[in-house]
Amino acid sequence: MANNNLPRINNVKALQPYDLEIIWVDGTRSSVDLTALFGRLRIFQPLITDPSLFRKVEVVNSQTALRWNGSNDMEYPASALHNLGRTQEPPQSA
C-alpha cells in the first residue's frame, strides 16, 4: 500500500550546473542544488565527471524517487529532495 504522505514528483528538469527544478504532484515547485550532495556521495561521481549524465534524470518508483542514467545505484528519494529543497529556500521576509 502506498503512503500518501510521501512527497511525489510530477516532473523534473535538470538545470546547470547541478540544479534540479522539481514539480511536485501537489503543483508546488522546488529548485534544488545537488552540488554539495554529489561531492559527498561517491556513487554520484559519474554525474560530476560527465554532466551529460546529470541531464538523464528520470522520475521512478511511483514518483517517489529520481534516478540518473537508468542506474538503480544512482537513485535519490523524493522525501530527501523535498527536505533539501526546503533548507535551500531563501528566507521569507516579514
DSSP file (Angstrom, degrees, kcal/mol; ACC not computed):
  #  RESIDUE AA STRUCTURE BP1 BP2  ACC     N-H-->O    O-->H-N    N-H-->O    O-->H-N    TCO  KAPPA ALPHA  PHI   PSI    X-CA   Y-CA   Z-CA
    1    1 A M              0   0    0      0, 0.0     2,-0.2     0, 0.0     0, 0.0   0.000 360.0 360.0 360.0 134.8    0.0    0.0    0.0
    2    2 A A        -     0   0    0      1,-0.1     2,-0.8     2,-0.0    60,-0.0  -0.471 360.0-124.9 -76.8 144.3    1.4    3.4   -1.0
    3    3 A N    >   -     0   0    0     -2,-0.2     3,-1.3     1,-0.1    -1,-0.1  -0.818  16.2-161.4 -89.4 113.0    2.0    6.0    1.7
    4    4 A N  T 3  S+     0   0    0     -2,-0.8    -1,-0.1     1,-0.2     4,-0.1   0.591  84.6  67.3 -73.5  -9.2    0.0    9.1    0.6
    5    5 A N  T 3  S+     0   0    0      2,-0.1    -1,-0.2    -3,-0.0     3,-0.0   0.602  76.7 102.1 -86.0 -11.1    2.1   11.3    2.9
    6    6 A L  S <  S-     0   0    0     -3,-1.3     2,-0.2     1,-0.1    -4,-0.0  -0.498  83.3-110.9 -70.7 137.6    5.3   10.8    0.9
    7    7 A P        -     0   0    0      0, 0.0     2,-0.4     0, 0.0    71,-0.2  -0.494  36.6-155.5 -65.5 138.3    6.2   13.7   -1.4
    8    8 A R        -     0   0    0     -2,-0.2    17,-2.6    -4,-0.1     2,-0.5  -0.948   8.0-133.9-122.5 139.8    5.7   12.7   -5.0
    9    9 A I  E     -A   24   0A   0     54,-2.7    15,-0.3    -2,-0.4    56,-0.1  -0.785  17.9-178.6 -95.9 126.5    7.4   14.2   -8.0
   10   10 A N  E    S-     0   0A   0     13,-2.7     2,-0.3    -2,-0.5    14,-0.2   0.859  71.6  -9.8 -86.0 -42.2    5.3   15.0  -11.1
   11   11 A N  E     -A   23   0A   0     12,-2.0    12,-2.8    52,-0.1     2,-0.3  -0.990  57.9-159.1-155.9 155.7    8.2   16.2  -13.3
   12   12 A V  E     -A   22   0A   0     -2,-0.3     2,-0.4    10,-0.2    10,-0.2  -0.998   0.7-166.3-141.4 144.8   11.9   17.1  -13.1
   13   13 A K  E     -A   21   0A   0      8,-2.1     8,-2.6    -2,-0.3     2,-0.4  -0.995  19.6-134.4-132.1 127.6   14.1   19.2  -15.2
   14   14 A A  E     -A   20   0A   0     -2,-0.4     6,-0.2    41,-0.2     2,-0.2  -0.682  27.3-177.3 -80.8 128.3   17.9   19.2  -15.0
   15   15 A L  E  >  -A   19   0A   0      4,-3.3     4,-0.5    -2,-0.4     6,-0.0  -0.608  31.3 -55.1-113.0 177.1   19.5   22.6  -15.0
   16   16 A Q  T  4 S+     0   0    0     -2,-0.2     2,-0.2     2,-0.2     4,-0.0  -0.813 105.4   2.5-108.3 150.5   23.1   23.6  -14.9
   17   17 A P  T  4 S-     0   0    0      0, 0.0    37,-0.1     0, 0.0    16,-0.0  -0.757 131.7 -40.9 -77.9 -49.1   25.4   23.0  -13.2
   18   18 A Y  T  4 S+     0   0    0     -2,-0.2    16,-3.2    -4,-0.0     2,-0.3  -0.222  94.9 124.7-136.4  47.4   23.8   20.6  -10.7
   19   19 A D  E  <  -AB  15  33A   0     -4,-0.5    -4,-3.3    14,-0.2     2,-0.4  -0.807  40.5-157.5-106.1 147.5   20.4   22.1  -10.1
   20   20 A L  E     -AB  14  32A   0     12,-2.6    12,-2.6    -2,-0.3     2,-0.6  -0.963  10.2-149.4-120.4 141.7   17.0   20.5  -10.5
   21   21 A E  E     -AB  13  31A   0     -8,-2.6    -8,-2.1    -2,-0.4     2,-0.5  -0.965  25.0-167.4-104.4 118.2   13.7   22.1  -11.0
   22   22 A I  E     -AB  12  30A   0      8,-3.1     8,-2.5    -2,-0.6     2,-0.6  -0.912  14.4-161.0-112.5 130.6   11.2   19.8   -9.4
   23   23 A I  E     -AB  11  29A   0    -12,-2.8   -13,-2.7    -2,-0.5   -12,-2.0  -0.956  19.7-147.7-107.8 118.9    7.4   20.0   -9.9
   24   24 A W  E >   -A    9   0A   0      4,-2.8     3,-2.3    -2,-0.6   -15,-0.2  -0.422  25.4-108.8 -84.5 159.8    5.6   18.1   -7.1
   25   25 A V  T 3  S+     0   0    0    -17,-2.6   -16,-0.1     1,-0.3    -1,-0.1   0.808 119.0  60.3 -58.2 -31.6    2.3   16.3   -7.6
   26   26 A D  T 3  S-     0   0    0    -18,-0.3    -1,-0.3     1,-0.1     3,-0.1   0.461 121.5-107.0 -78.5   1.4    0.6   19.0   -5.5
   27   27 A G  S <  S+     0   0    0     -3,-2.3    -2,-0.1     1,-0.3    -1,-0.1   0.274  78.3 128.3  95.1 -11.1    1.7   21.6   -8.0
   28   28 A T        -     0   0    0     -5,-0.1    -4,-2.8     1,-0.0     2,-0.3  -0.361  47.3-140.5 -75.2 160.9    4.4   23.3   -5.9
   29   29 A R  E     -B   23   0A   0     -6,-0.2     2,-0.4    -3,-0.1    -6,-0.2  -0.916  14.2-169.5-123.4 148.4    7.9   23.8   -7.3
   30   30 A S  E     -B   22   0A   0     -8,-2.5    -8,-3.1    -2,-0.3     2,-0.5  -0.993  14.4-150.8-134.2 144.3   11.3   23.4   -5.8
   31   31 A S  E     -B   21   0A   0     -2,-0.4     2,-0.5   -10,-0.2   -10,-0.2  -0.980  23.8-171.5-110.4 122.4   14.7   24.4   -7.1
   32   32 A V  E     -B   20   0A   0    -12,-2.6   -12,-2.6    -2,-0.5     2,-0.6  -0.963  16.1-152.8-124.4 125.4   17.3   22.0   -5.6
   33   33 A D  E     -B   19   0A   0     -2,-0.5     4,-0.2   -14,-0.2   -14,-0.2  -0.860  12.1-179.1 -95.7 118.4   21.1   22.4   -5.8
   34   34 A L     >  +     0   0    0    -16,-3.2     4,-2.8    -2,-0.6     5,-0.3   0.282  50.0 107.5-100.9   9.0   22.8   19.0   -5.6
   35   35 A T  H  > S+     0   0    0    -17,-0.3     4,-1.7     1,-0.2    -1,-0.2   0.929  83.8  41.3 -54.9 -52.1   26.4   20.2   -5.8
   36   36 A A  H  > S+     0   0    0     -3,-0.2     4,-1.3     1,-0.2    -1,-0.2   0.899 114.7  52.2 -66.0 -40.5   27.3   19.5   -2.2
   37   37 A L  H >> S+     0   0    0     -4,-0.2     4,-2.0     1,-0.2     3,-0.6   0.937 109.7  48.3 -60.8 -47.4   25.4   16.2   -2.1
   38   38 A F  H 3< S+     0   0    0     -4,-2.8    -1,-0.2     1,-0.2    -2,-0.2   0.835 108.1  56.1 -64.0 -32.0   27.2   14.9   -5.1
   39   39 A G  H 3< S+     0   0    0     -4,-1.7    -1,-0.2    -5,-0.3    -2,-0.2   0.797 112.2  42.2 -69.0 -27.7   30.5   16.0   -3.6
   40   40 A R  H << S+     0   0    0     -4,-1.3     2,-0.7    -3,-0.6    -2,-0.2   0.789 105.7  65.1 -88.7 -30.3   29.9   13.9   -0.5
   41   41 A L    ><  -     0   0    0     -4,-2.0     3,-1.7     1,-0.1     4,-0.2  -0.842  63.1-160.6-105.6 111.2   28.5   10.7   -2.1
   42   42 A R  G >  S+     0   0    0     -2,-0.7     3,-2.2     1,-0.3    -1,-0.1   0.784  85.5  71.5 -57.8 -30.6   30.9    8.8   -4.2
   43   43 A I  G 3  S+     0   0    0      1,-0.3    -1,-0.3     2,-0.1     4,-0.1   0.783  97.5  51.6 -60.2 -25.8   28.1    6.9   -6.0
   44   44 A F  G X> S+     0   0    0     -3,-1.7     3,-1.6    -6,-0.2     4,-0.8   0.376  76.2 107.1 -92.1   4.5   27.2   10.2   -7.8
   45   45 A Q  H X> S+     0   0    0     -3,-2.2     4,-2.3     1,-0.3     3,-1.1   0.851  71.3  61.4 -51.8 -40.8   30.8   10.8   -9.0
   46   46 A P  H 3> S+     0   0    0      0, 0.0     4,-1.7     0, 0.0    -1,-0.3   0.820  99.6  56.6 -58.9 -27.9   29.9    9.9  -12.7
   47   47 A L  H <4 S+     0   0    0     -3,-1.6     7,-0.3     2,-0.2    -2,-0.2   0.771 109.0  46.4 -73.3 -25.1   27.4   12.8  -12.7
   48   48 A I  H << S+     0   0    0     -3,-1.1    -1,-0.2    -4,-0.8    -3,-0.1   0.888 115.3  43.7 -80.4 -42.9   30.2   15.2  -11.8
   49   49 A T  H  < S+     0   0    0     -4,-2.3    -2,-0.2     1,-0.3    -1,-0.1   0.757 125.5  33.3 -76.6 -23.2   32.7   13.9  -14.3
   50   50 A D    >X  -     0   0    0     -4,-1.7     3,-2.2    -5,-0.3     4,-0.7  -0.764  65.4-174.4-133.8  88.7   30.1   13.7  -17.1
   51   51 A P  H 3> S+     0   0    0      0, 0.0     4,-1.1     0, 0.0     3,-0.3   0.722  80.6  71.2 -57.4 -22.5   27.5   16.4  -16.8
   52   52 A S  H 34 S+     0   0    0      1,-0.2     4,-0.2     2,-0.2     3,-0.1   0.823  93.9  56.7 -64.4 -27.6   25.5   14.9  -19.8
   53   53 A L  H X4 S+     0   0    0     -3,-2.2     3,-1.6    -7,-0.3    16,-0.4   0.852  97.7  61.3 -69.2 -33.8   24.6   12.1  -17.4
   54   54 A F  H 3< S+     0   0    0     -4,-0.7     3,-0.4    -7,-0.3    -1,-0.2   0.869  98.3  57.3 -59.2 -36.1   23.1   14.6  -15.0
   55   55 A R  T 3< S+     0   0    0     -4,-1.1    -1,-0.3     1,-0.2     2,-0.2   0.589  88.9  77.7 -72.3  -9.2   20.6   15.6  -17.6
   56   56 A K    <   +     0   0    0     -3,-1.6    13,-1.6    -4,-0.2    14,-0.5  -0.170  66.6 142.2 -92.6  40.9   19.4   12.0  -17.9
   57   57 A V  E     -C   68   0B   0     -3,-0.4     2,-0.3    -2,-0.2    11,-0.2  -0.585  25.4-179.8 -82.8 143.0   17.4   12.3  -14.7
   58   58 A E  E     -C   67   0B   0      9,-2.4     9,-2.5    -2,-0.2     2,-0.4  -0.983  31.0-112.7-143.1 154.0   14.0   10.5  -14.6
   59   59 A V  E     +C   66   0B   0     -2,-0.3     2,-0.2     7,-0.2     7,-0.2  -0.730  47.7 163.6 -85.5 131.4   11.2   10.1  -12.1
   60   60 A V  E  >> +C   65   0B   0      5,-2.6     5,-1.3    -2,-0.4     4,-1.0  -0.790  37.3  50.4-138.4 178.9   10.9    6.5  -10.8
   61   61 A N  T >45S-     0   0    0     -2,-0.2     3,-1.1     1,-0.2    -1,-0.2   0.918 129.1 -47.9  54.5  54.9    9.3    4.3   -8.1
   62   62 A S  T 345S-     0   0    0      1,-0.3    -1,-0.2    -3,-0.1    -2,-0.1   0.878 109.5 -55.4  55.3  40.6    5.8    5.6   -8.3
   63   63 A Q  T 345S+     0   0    0      2,-0.2   -54,-2.7    -3,-0.1    -1,-0.3   0.661 117.0 109.9  71.1  20.2    7.0    9.2   -8.3
   64   64 A T  T <<5S+     0   0    0     -3,-1.1    14,-2.7    -4,-1.0    15,-0.5   0.297  76.3  25.9-108.7  10.3    8.9    8.8   -5.0
   65   65 A A  E   < -CD  60  77B   0     -5,-1.3    -5,-2.6    12,-0.3     2,-0.4  -0.989  63.9-129.0-160.8 163.3   12.5    8.9   -6.3
   66   66 A L  E     -CD  59  76B   0     10,-2.5    10,-2.3    -2,-0.3     2,-0.4  -0.908  21.7-165.6-114.8 149.7   14.8   10.2   -9.1
   67   67 A R  E     -CD  58  75B   0     -9,-2.5    -9,-2.4    -2,-0.4     2,-0.4  -0.988   8.4-144.6-134.9 144.4   17.2    8.1  -11.0
   68   68 A W  E >  S-C   57   0B   0      6,-1.9     3,-2.2     3,-0.5     6,-0.3  -0.909  75.2  -9.2-111.4 137.1   20.1    9.1  -13.2
   69   69 A N  T 3  S-     0   0    0    -13,-1.6    -1,-0.2    -2,-0.4   -12,-0.1   0.737 116.0 -71.7  56.9  28.0   21.2    7.3  -16.3
   70   70 A G  T 3  S+     0   0    0    -14,-0.5     2,-0.5     1,-0.2    -1,-0.3   0.627  95.9 139.8  68.2  13.2   18.9    4.3  -15.7
   71   71 A S    X   -     0   0    0     -3,-2.2     3,-1.1     3,-0.2    -3,-0.5  -0.802  48.4-156.2 -98.7 122.6   21.1    3.1  -12.8
   72   72 A N  G >  S+     0   0    0     -2,-0.5     3,-0.5     1,-0.2    -1,-0.1   0.773  97.1  62.9 -62.1 -24.5   19.4    1.8   -9.7
   73   73 A D  G 3  S+     0   0    0      1,-0.3     2,-0.5    -5,-0.1    -1,-0.2   0.773  98.2  56.6 -70.3 -25.6   22.7    2.7   -7.9
   74   74 A M  G <  S+     0   0    0     -3,-1.1    -6,-1.9    -6,-0.3     2,-0.3  -0.446  79.0 125.8-107.8  59.3   22.1    6.4   -8.7
   75   75 A E  E <   -D   67   0B   0     -3,-0.5    -8,-0.2    -2,-0.5    -3,-0.0  -0.845  36.5-168.6-110.8 151.8   18.7    6.9   -7.2
   76   76 A Y  E     -D   66   0B   0    -10,-2.3   -10,-2.5    -2,-0.3    -2,-0.0  -0.989  26.2-113.6-141.4 132.0   17.7    9.6   -4.6
   77   77 A P  E  >  -D   65   0B   0      0, 0.0     4,-1.9     0, 0.0   -12,-0.3  -0.309  12.3-132.6 -72.2 145.3   14.4    9.6   -2.7
   78   78 A A  H  > S+     0   0    0    -14,-2.7     4,-2.9     1,-0.2     5,-0.2   0.856 106.1  59.8 -60.1 -37.1   11.8   12.3   -3.2
   79   79 A S  H  > S+     0   0    0    -15,-0.5     4,-2.1     1,-0.2    -1,-0.2   0.904 107.0  45.5 -61.8 -40.8   11.5   12.8    0.5
   80   80 A A  H  > S+     0   0    0     -3,-0.2     4,-2.6     2,-0.2    -1,-0.2   0.889 113.4  49.9 -69.1 -38.7   15.2   13.8    0.8
   81   81 A L  H  X S+     0   0    0     -4,-1.9     4,-2.7     2,-0.2    -2,-0.2   0.900 109.7  51.8 -64.3 -40.9   14.9   16.1   -2.2
   82   82 A H  H  X S+     0   0    0     -4,-2.9     4,-1.8     2,-0.2    -2,-0.2   0.932 112.6  44.7 -61.7 -46.7   11.9   17.7   -0.7
   83   83 A N  H  X S+     0   0    0     -4,-2.1     4,-1.9     2,-0.2    -2,-0.2   0.906 113.2  50.7 -64.3 -42.1   13.7   18.3    2.6
   84   84 A L  H  X S+     0   0    0     -4,-2.6     4,-1.3     1,-0.2    -2,-0.2   0.912 108.7  52.2 -62.4 -42.9   16.8   19.6    0.8
   85   85 A G  H  X S+     0   0    0     -4,-2.7     4,-0.6     1,-0.2    -1,-0.2   0.881 107.8  51.8 -60.8 -39.1   14.7   22.0   -1.2
   86   86 A R  H >< S+     0   0    0     -4,-1.8     3,-0.7     1,-0.2    -1,-0.2   0.880 108.4  50.7 -66.6 -37.1   13.1   23.4    1.9
   87   87 A T  H 3< S+     0   0    0     -4,-1.9    -1,-0.2     1,-0.2    -2,-0.2   0.749 110.7  50.4 -71.7 -22.0   16.5   24.0    3.5
   88   88 A Q  H 3< S+     0   0    0     -4,-1.3    -1,-0.2    -3,-0.2    -2,-0.2   0.506  82.7 113.6 -94.2  -5.3   17.7   25.8    0.4
   89   89 A E  S << S-     0   0    0     -3,-0.7     3,-0.1    -4,-0.6    -3,-0.0  -0.402  76.3-108.6 -65.9 141.2   14.8   28.2    0.1
   90   90 A P        -     0   0    0      0, 0.0    -1,-0.1     0, 0.0    -2,-0.1  -0.406  44.6 -92.0 -66.4 148.2   15.6   31.8    0.6
   91   91 A P        -     0   0    0      0, 0.0     2,-0.4     0, 0.0    -3,-0.0  -0.320  42.1-119.5 -60.7 141.5   14.3   33.2    3.9
   92   92 A Q        -     0   0    0     -3,-0.1     2,-0.2     1,-0.0    -3,-0.0  -0.666  24.1-125.4 -85.4 137.3   10.9   34.8    3.6
   93   93 A S              0   0    0     -2,-0.4    -1,-0.0     1,-0.1     0, 0.0  -0.532 360.0 360.0 -81.7 149.5   10.7   38.4    4.5
   94   94 A A              0   0    0     -2,-0.2    -1,-0.1     0, 0.0    -2,-0.0   0.457 360.0 360.0 -80.7 360.0    8.1   39.5    7.1
